[in-house]
Amino acid sequence: MSITKTKRLELRTLSLNDLDALMDIWGNEEVMRYCGGAGTREQEHRSLQYYITMQKEKGFSPYLVLRRETQEVLGVCGFNPPQEEYDAELMYHFAKAHWGKGYGLEAADACIRYARESLNMKKIGAVVDPDNIPSQRILERIGFRPIGKKWFKDTQKEEFCYELELHT
């Protein structure tokens, strides 16, 4: 199901048929180096099932990002489940072939617009590895503000935390 469209992109809900395309993203060590590393096919199949259920239960999840003209899979952008004081956590991962083309910014901005217009969210969080400068720039360009650092057990790193208050 299509969630939103931009000039170049379409974001749609995930399906089990997306596993092969997602392995090019979530299964790629370089793409996932700032997010705990690449997952195995079995791990990502479980993640995909989790996100499909999350979409049904919460009304949001990560979304597959497609190039509108060709329906080519570019990446994933959307929301992880709520953590602490946030309604959701913004996340995005793009296949390396599509880095540096503005797709991350365009997709993240579309997700925030969708959250404002269609979801009952008040505050969204985001976490970024200190070495991932492009991701930090995306968050700042769409209005997130840095709020400090926090240690994360899964990545064994201290990471930058950001938040965005939505005013609907």
C-alpha positions as CSV (number, residue, x, y, z in Angstrom):
1,M,0.0,0.0,0.0
2,S,1.4,3.4,-1.0
3,I,1.8,5.7,2.0
4,T,3.0,8.9,0.3
5,K,4.7,10.2,-2.9
6,T,7.2,12.9,-3.6
7,K,8.4,14.3,-7.0
8,R,10.8,11.3,-7.4
9,L,9.8,8.8,-4.8
10,E,7.0,6.5,-3.6
11,L,6.9,5.1,-0.1
12,R,4.9,1.9,0.5
13,T,4.3,-0.6,3.2
14,L,6.6,-3.6,3.4
15,S,5.6,-7.1,2.3
16,L,7.3,-10.5,2.6
17,N,8.0,-10.3,-1.2
18,D,10.5,-7.5,-0.4
19,L,13.0,-9.7,1.4
20,D,15.4,-10.0,-1.6
21,A,15.5,-6.2,-2.2
22,L,15.9,-5.6,1.6
23,M,18.9,-7.9,1.7
24,D,20.7,-5.5,-0.6
25,I,20.2,-2.9,2.1
26,W,20.0,-4.6,5.5
27,G,22.2,-7.4,4.5
28,N,25.0,-5.2,3.2
29,E,27.8,-4.6,5.7
30,E,28.8,-1.2,4.3
31,V,25.2,0.1,4.3
32,M,24.6,-1.1,7.9
33,R,28.1,-0.2,9.3
34,Y,26.6,2.5,11.5
35,C,23.6,0.4,12.6
36,G,25.1,-2.7,14.2
37,G,26.1,-4.4,11.0
38,A,24.5,-6.5,8.3
39,G,21.8,-9.0,9.1
40,T,21.5,-12.6,7.9
41,R,18.6,-13.5,5.6
42,E,16.9,-15.3,8.5
43,Q,17.3,-12.2,10.8
44,E,15.9,-9.9,8.1
45,H,13.0,-12.2,7.4
46,R,12.1,-11.9,11.1
47,S,12.5,-8.1,11.0
48,L,10.3,-7.9,8.0
49,Q,7.6,-10.0,9.7
50,Y,7.9,-7.8,12.8
51,Y,7.5,-4.6,10.7
52,I,4.5,-5.9,8.8
53,T,2.8,-6.7,12.1
54,M,3.8,-3.3,13.6
55,Q,2.2,-1.6,10.6
56,K,-1.0,-3.5,11.2
57,E,-1.0,-2.8,14.9
58,K,0.4,0.7,15.2
59,G,-0.4,2.1,11.7
60,F,3.2,2.9,11.0
61,S,6.5,1.2,10.3
62,P,9.5,1.5,8.0
63,Y,8.5,1.9,4.3
64,L,10.0,0.7,1.1
65,V,11.4,3.6,-0.9
66,L,10.9,3.3,-4.6
67,R,11.9,5.5,-7.6
68,R,8.5,6.6,-8.9
69,E,9.3,6.3,-12.6
70,T,10.8,2.8,-12.5
71,Q,9.6,1.3,-9.2
72,E,13.3,0.4,-8.4
73,V,13.9,-0.2,-4.7
74,L,16.2,2.6,-3.4
75,G,16.0,2.0,0.3
76,V,13.9,2.0,3.4
77,C,12.6,5.0,5.4
78,G,10.0,5.3,8.1
79,F,9.5,4.6,11.8
80,N,10.8,2.2,14.4
81,P,8.6,1.6,17.5
82,P,8.3,4.1,20.2
83,Q,11.1,4.5,22.7
84,E,11.0,6.3,26.0
85,E,9.3,9.7,25.5
86,Y,8.9,9.4,21.7
87,D,6.0,8.3,19.6
88,A,8.4,6.7,17.1
89,E,12.0,6.7,16.0
90,L,12.8,7.9,12.4
91,M,15.1,5.5,10.5
92,Y,16.4,5.3,7.0
93,H,18.8,3.1,5.1
94,F,19.6,3.3,1.4
95,A,21.5,1.0,-1.0
96,K,25.0,2.3,-1.6
97,A,24.3,2.9,-5.3
98,H,21.8,5.5,-4.3
99,W,23.9,7.5,-1.8
100,G,24.5,11.2,-2.4
101,K,21.5,11.8,-4.6
102,G,19.2,13.4,-2.0
103,Y,16.9,10.4,-1.7
104,G,17.5,10.1,2.1
105,L,16.5,13.7,2.7
106,E,13.5,13.5,0.3
107,A,12.2,10.3,1.9
108,A,12.8,11.4,5.5
109,D,11.0,14.7,4.8
110,A,8.1,12.8,3.3
111,C,7.9,10.6,6.4
112,I,7.8,13.6,8.7
113,R,5.1,15.2,6.5
114,Y,3.1,11.9,6.6
115,A,3.5,11.7,10.4
116,R,2.2,15.3,10.7
117,E,-0.7,14.8,8.4
118,S,-1.8,11.2,9.0
119,L,-0.4,9.9,12.3
120,N,-1.2,11.1,15.8
121,M,2.5,11.7,16.7
122,K,3.7,14.5,18.9
123,K,7.4,13.8,19.2
124,I,9.8,11.7,17.0
125,G,13.3,10.7,18.0
126,A,16.3,9.7,16.0
127,V,19.7,8.2,16.8
128,V,22.9,8.6,14.7
129,D,26.4,7.3,14.9
130,P,28.8,10.2,15.5
131,D,30.8,9.2,12.3
132,N,27.7,9.3,10.1
133,I,27.8,13.0,9.1
134,P,25.4,12.7,6.1
135,S,22.7,11.3,8.3
136,Q,23.2,14.0,10.9
137,R,22.8,16.6,8.1
138,I,19.5,15.0,6.9
139,L,18.0,15.2,10.4
140,E,19.1,18.8,10.9
141,R,17.7,19.8,7.5
142,I,14.3,18.4,8.3
143,G,14.1,20.1,11.6
144,F,15.4,17.7,14.2
145,R,17.5,19.2,17.0
146,P,20.4,17.5,18.8
147,I,19.7,16.7,22.4
148,G,22.8,14.9,23.5
149,K,24.5,11.5,23.5
150,K,23.5,8.1,24.8
151,W,25.3,4.7,25.1
152,F,23.6,1.9,23.1
153,K,24.2,-1.7,24.1
154,D,23.3,-3.1,20.6
155,T,26.0,-1.0,18.8
156,Q,28.4,-0.8,21.8
157,K,28.7,2.9,21.0
158,E,27.8,6.3,22.3
159,E,25.5,7.9,19.6
160,F,23.9,11.3,19.0
161,C,20.3,11.6,19.9
162,Y,17.9,14.0,18.1
163,E,14.2,14.9,18.5
164,L,11.5,16.7,16.5
165,E,8.3,18.0,18.0
166,L,5.4,17.9,15.6
167,H,3.0,20.7,15.6
168,T,-0.1,19.5,13.8
